Amino acid sequence: MERGSSGLRRLFQEVARFGAVGGAGLLVNLGVFNLVRAVTDLQVVRASVIATIVAIIFNYLGFRYFTYRDRDKSGRTREMTLFLVFSVIGLVIENGVLYTATYGFGWDSRLQSNIFKFLGIGIATLFRFWSYRTWVFRALPVREPVAGSPVAHGEGRRSRRAEQRVP
């Protein structure tokens, strides 16, 4: 049971860190979207794509160095390639929702655009969470304690400083 609860605790911590980075990325995405719309004459979906790209860059840095900092770092080229592939799929999902609302239903007021942008981000976030944790930021294999070691017997491991202080 101990092992299951620690796995659940790790998943909860991962979701919380993903949510923190994602929440900040959401603010970046919506902020850039509204800024681009306010200072340019770009169409809604084009402004949204620019905002999504800025948020993707922001999120990669947050995910790599905060959310998944303890994950395998050996294949950075593979990691970045997969991150970009899944991010582009998320971009299509996110902006597909906005495109459908804007051009399919004519819902294109500022408020409606923000609502459907937010909805698209939410749907794409579910896909991104699954794909990033499954394919991009892969967990390192769990190392089982060696039989007969202090860790295997639940004695734990003292730090080097603690070992140096003990006579």
C-alpha positions as CSV (number, residue, x, y, z in Angstrom):
1,M,0.0,0.0,0.0
2,E,2.9,2.3,0.8
3,R,4.2,2.1,-2.7
4,G,0.7,2.9,-4.2
5,S,0.3,6.0,-2.0
6,S,3.7,7.3,-2.8
7,G,3.0,6.8,-6.5
8,L,-0.3,8.7,-6.1
9,R,1.6,11.5,-4.2
10,R,4.1,11.8,-7.0
11,L,1.4,12.0,-9.6
12,F,-0.4,14.7,-7.5
13,Q,2.9,16.7,-7.3
14,E,3.5,16.3,-11.0
15,V,0.0,17.5,-11.8
16,A,0.5,20.5,-9.4
17,R,3.8,21.5,-11.0
18,F,2.3,21.0,-14.5
19,G,-0.6,23.2,-13.5
20,A,1.6,25.9,-12.1
21,V,3.6,26.1,-15.4
22,G,0.5,25.7,-17.4
23,G,-1.3,28.4,-15.5
24,A,1.6,30.8,-16.1
25,G,1.6,29.7,-19.7
26,L,-2.1,30.4,-19.9
27,L,-1.5,33.9,-18.8
28,V,1.3,34.3,-21.3
29,N,-0.9,32.9,-24.1
30,L,-3.9,35.0,-23.3
31,G,-1.8,38.1,-22.7
32,V,0.1,37.9,-25.9
33,F,-3.1,37.1,-27.8
34,N,-4.9,40.2,-26.5
35,L,-1.8,42.3,-27.0
36,V,-1.4,41.2,-30.6
37,R,-5.1,41.9,-31.2
38,A,-4.9,45.3,-29.7
39,V,-1.8,46.6,-31.5
40,T,-2.2,44.8,-34.9
41,D,-4.9,44.2,-37.5
42,L,-4.1,40.5,-37.6
43,Q,-7.0,38.1,-37.9
44,V,-8.1,36.4,-34.7
45,V,-6.6,32.9,-35.4
46,R,-3.3,34.3,-36.6
47,A,-3.0,36.4,-33.4
48,S,-3.8,33.2,-31.5
49,V,-1.2,31.2,-33.3
50,I,1.5,33.8,-32.5
51,A,0.4,33.7,-28.8
52,T,0.4,29.9,-28.7
53,I,4.0,29.8,-30.1
54,V,5.2,32.2,-27.5
55,A,3.4,30.1,-24.8
56,I,5.0,26.9,-26.2
57,I,8.5,28.3,-25.7
58,F,7.6,29.6,-22.2
59,N,6.1,26.2,-21.3
60,Y,9.0,24.2,-22.6
61,L,11.4,26.0,-20.3
62,G,9.0,25.7,-17.3
63,F,8.4,22.0,-17.9
64,R,12.0,21.0,-18.5
65,Y,13.5,23.0,-15.6
66,F,10.6,22.9,-13.1
67,T,7.9,20.3,-13.7
68,Y,10.0,17.5,-15.2
69,R,13.5,18.5,-13.9
70,D,14.0,15.1,-12.4
71,R,13.2,13.2,-15.7
72,D,15.6,11.7,-18.2
73,K,17.8,14.4,-19.8
74,S,19.9,12.2,-22.0
75,G,18.1,12.7,-25.3
76,R,17.5,16.4,-25.6
77,T,17.2,16.4,-29.4
78,R,14.5,13.6,-29.2
79,E,12.8,15.5,-26.3
80,M,12.7,18.8,-28.1
81,T,11.5,17.1,-31.3
82,L,8.7,15.3,-29.6
83,F,7.8,18.4,-27.5
84,L,7.5,20.4,-30.7
85,V,5.4,17.7,-32.5
86,F,3.0,17.4,-29.6
87,S,2.9,21.1,-29.1
88,V,2.0,21.7,-32.8
89,I,-0.8,19.1,-32.4
90,G,-1.9,21.0,-29.3
91,L,-1.7,24.3,-31.3
92,V,-4.0,22.8,-34.0
93,I,-6.5,21.6,-31.3
94,E,-6.4,24.9,-29.5
95,N,-6.8,27.1,-32.6
96,G,-9.2,24.7,-34.3
97,V,-11.7,25.4,-31.5
98,L,-11.2,29.2,-32.0
99,Y,-11.3,28.9,-35.8
100,T,-14.6,26.9,-35.6
101,A,-16.2,29.4,-33.2
102,T,-15.0,32.4,-35.2
103,Y,-15.5,31.3,-38.8
104,G,-18.0,28.4,-38.4
105,F,-20.4,30.2,-36.0
106,G,-19.5,33.8,-36.4
107,W,-18.7,34.2,-32.7
108,D,-16.0,36.8,-33.0
109,S,-16.4,39.5,-30.4
110,R,-13.4,40.0,-28.1
111,L,-15.2,38.3,-25.3
112,Q,-16.3,35.3,-27.4
113,S,-12.7,35.0,-28.9
114,N,-11.2,34.9,-25.4
115,I,-13.8,32.3,-24.2
116,F,-13.1,30.0,-27.2
117,K,-9.4,30.6,-27.0
118,F,-9.6,29.6,-23.3
119,L,-11.7,26.5,-24.1
120,G,-9.3,25.5,-26.9
121,I,-6.4,25.8,-24.5
122,G,-8.2,23.6,-21.9
123,I,-8.9,20.8,-24.4
124,A,-5.3,21.0,-25.8
125,T,-3.9,21.0,-22.3
126,L,-5.4,17.6,-21.6
127,F,-3.8,16.2,-24.7
128,R,-0.4,17.9,-23.9
129,F,-0.4,16.6,-20.3
130,W,-0.8,13.1,-21.5
131,S,1.6,13.3,-24.4
132,Y,4.4,15.2,-22.5
133,R,4.4,12.9,-19.5
134,T,4.1,9.7,-21.7
135,W,6.4,10.5,-24.6
136,V,8.5,13.7,-24.0
137,F,9.6,13.9,-20.4
138,R,9.9,10.2,-19.7
139,A,10.4,9.0,-16.2
140,L,13.7,7.5,-15.3
141,P,13.4,3.8,-14.4
142,V,12.8,3.2,-10.7
143,R,15.9,1.6,-9.2
144,E,15.0,-1.3,-6.8
145,P,17.2,-1.5,-3.7
146,V,19.7,-4.4,-3.7
147,A,18.7,-7.2,-1.3
148,G,20.7,-6.9,1.9
149,S,21.3,-3.2,1.6
150,P,20.3,-0.8,4.4
151,V,17.7,0.8,2.0
152,A,16.1,-2.6,1.3
153,H,15.7,-3.2,5.0
154,G,14.0,0.3,5.4
155,E,17.0,1.7,7.4
156,G,17.4,4.5,4.9
157,R,20.6,6.1,4.0
158,R,22.4,8.7,6.0
159,S,23.8,11.8,4.3
160,R,27.6,12.2,3.9
161,R,27.5,15.0,6.5
162,A,25.8,12.8,9.0
163,E,28.3,10.0,8.4
164,Q,31.2,12.5,8.9
165,R,29.9,13.6,12.3
166,V,29.4,10.1,13.7
167,P,32.6,8.7,15.3
